[in-house]
Amino acid sequence: MMQLKQMIEVIKNRPDAGQIGMILTHIGLVRQVSRDGRRVSGLTVAVDRDQMKSLVEKEKQSPGIIDIRVEIEEGRLLAVGDEIMRLVVAGDVRDNVIPVLERVLSAVKERVTHKTEVFA
């Protein structure tokens, strides 16, 4: 698994990096309290890799997008404060990059991952 800094470096070292005017990032963390107010001690994540690949390839075709990188921690119990996901979207201008980050983030949460919370 790549850490955020490594993900950004890979993007910045692309041959077409001169076209990049913006890199947006998102880091999702395990919260201590669930959306319904219950105390959480951790969670596990399952990832549909085929869905993720399809999503990223589709969104890379969006105007102005140079690269999209997603790393999701799966296969182990994550504790409160652990990183769940790292998402990096690189592109030309904010009008192109921000909506793609929002779409990818929403789609990953809705269609690509399934979280199971462990309650304290």
VEXDREN-2710 file (C-alpha; in Angstrom, 1 decimal):
% VEXDREN-2710
k/r/px/py/pz
1/MET/0.0/0.0/0.0
2/MET/1.3/3.4/-0.9
3/GLN/1.1/6.2/1.5
4/LEU/-0.2/9.6/0.5
5/LYS/3.2/11.2/0.0
6/GLN/4.3/8.3/-2.3
7/MET/1.1/8.6/-4.3
8/ILE/1.6/12.3/-4.9
9/GLU/5.3/11.7/-5.9
10/VAL/4.3/9.1/-8.5
11/ILE/1.9/11.6/-10.0
12/LYS/4.4/14.5/-9.9
13/ASN/7.0/12.3/-11.7
14/ARG/4.7/11.4/-14.6
15/PRO/6.1/12.6/-18.0
16/ASP/3.0/14.7/-18.5
17/ALA/3.2/16.3/-15.0
18/GLY/3.6/19.8/-16.6
19/GLN/-0.1/19.7/-17.4
20/ILE/-1.0/19.3/-13.7
21/GLY/-2.2/22.5/-12.0
22/MET/-3.9/20.9/-9.0
23/ILE/-3.6/17.8/-6.9
24/LEU/-6.5/17.1/-4.4
25/THR/-6.3/14.5/-1.7
26/HIS/-8.7/12.8/0.7
27/ILE/-7.8/10.7/3.7
28/GLY/-10.7/8.8/5.3
29/LEU/-10.2/7.8/9.0
30/VAL/-11.9/5.4/11.3
31/ARG/-14.2/7.6/13.5
32/GLN/-14.8/6.9/17.2
33/VAL/-18.6/7.4/16.8
34/SER/-20.8/5.9/14.1
35/ARG/-23.3/8.0/12.1
36/ASP/-26.0/6.8/14.4
37/GLY/-24.1/7.8/17.6
38/ARG/-22.8/4.4/18.7
39/ARG/-19.3/4.1/20.0
40/VAL/-16.9/2.3/17.5
41/SER/-13.8/0.4/18.4
42/GLY/-12.8/-0.4/14.8
43/LEU/-14.0/-1.5/11.4
44/THR/-13.2/-3.8/8.5
45/VAL/-13.5/-2.9/4.8
46/ALA/-14.2/-5.1/1.8
47/VAL/-13.3/-3.8/-1.6
48/ASP/-14.8/-4.7/-5.0
49/ARG/-11.6/-4.3/-7.0
50/ASP/-13.3/-4.6/-10.4
51/GLN/-15.8/-1.8/-9.6
52/MET/-12.9/0.4/-8.4
53/LYS/-10.9/-0.2/-11.5
54/SER/-13.9/0.5/-13.7
55/LEU/-14.7/3.7/-11.7
56/VAL/-11.1/5.1/-11.9
57/GLU/-10.7/4.3/-15.6
58/LYS/-14.1/6.0/-16.4
59/GLU/-13.3/9.1/-14.3
60/LYS/-9.7/9.4/-15.8
61/GLN/-11.5/10.2/-19.1
62/SER/-13.1/13.3/-17.5
63/PRO/-11.9/16.7/-19.0
64/GLY/-8.6/17.9/-17.5
65/ILE/-7.9/14.8/-15.4
66/ILE/-4.4/13.5/-15.5
67/ASP/-4.4/10.8/-12.9
68/ILE/-6.5/9.3/-10.1
69/ARG/-5.0/7.0/-7.4
70/VAL/-6.9/5.2/-4.7
71/GLU/-5.6/3.1/-1.9
72/ILE/-8.0/1.3/0.5
73/GLU/-7.0/-0.7/3.6
74/GLU/-8.7/-4.0/3.6
75/GLY/-8.4/-7.4/5.1
76/ARG/-7.6/-6.4/8.6
77/LEU/-9.3/-4.8/11.6
78/LEU/-8.7/-1.0/11.6
79/ALA/-8.7/0.9/14.9
80/VAL/-10.1/4.3/15.6
81/GLY/-7.8/6.9/13.9
82/ASP/-6.4/4.5/11.3
83/GLU/-6.5/5.5/7.7
84/ILE/-9.2/3.7/5.7
85/MET/-8.7/5.3/2.3
86/ARG/-6.3/7.6/0.5
87/LEU/-7.6/9.3/-2.7
88/VAL/-5.6/11.5/-5.0
89/VAL/-7.0/13.3/-8.1
90/ALA/-4.6/15.3/-10.3
91/GLY/-5.7/17.6/-13.1
92/ASP/-5.5/20.9/-14.8
93/VAL/-7.8/23.3/-13.0
94/ARG/-10.1/23.2/-9.9
95/ASP/-13.3/23.3/-12.1
96/ASN/-12.3/19.9/-13.4
97/VAL/-10.6/18.3/-10.5
98/ILE/-13.0/19.1/-7.6
99/PRO/-16.1/17.5/-9.1
100/VAL/-14.1/14.4/-10.0
101/LEU/-12.8/14.0/-6.5
102/GLU/-16.4/14.3/-5.2
103/ARG/-17.7/11.8/-7.7
104/VAL/-15.0/9.2/-7.1
105/LEU/-15.2/9.6/-3.3
106/SER/-19.0/9.1/-3.3
107/ALA/-18.9/6.2/-5.7
108/VAL/-16.2/4.4/-3.6
109/LYS/-18.3/4.8/-0.5
110/GLU/-21.5/3.7/-2.3
111/ARG/-20.4/1.0/-4.8
112/VAL/-16.8/0.0/-4.2
113/THR/-16.5/-0.6/-0.4
114/HIS/-18.5/-2.2/2.3
115/LYS/-17.6/-1.3/5.8
116/THR/-18.4/-3.4/8.9
117/GLU/-18.1/-1.4/12.1
118/VAL/-17.1/-3.0/15.4
119/PHE/-18.9/-1.4/18.3
120/ALA/-17.3/-0.9/21.7
END
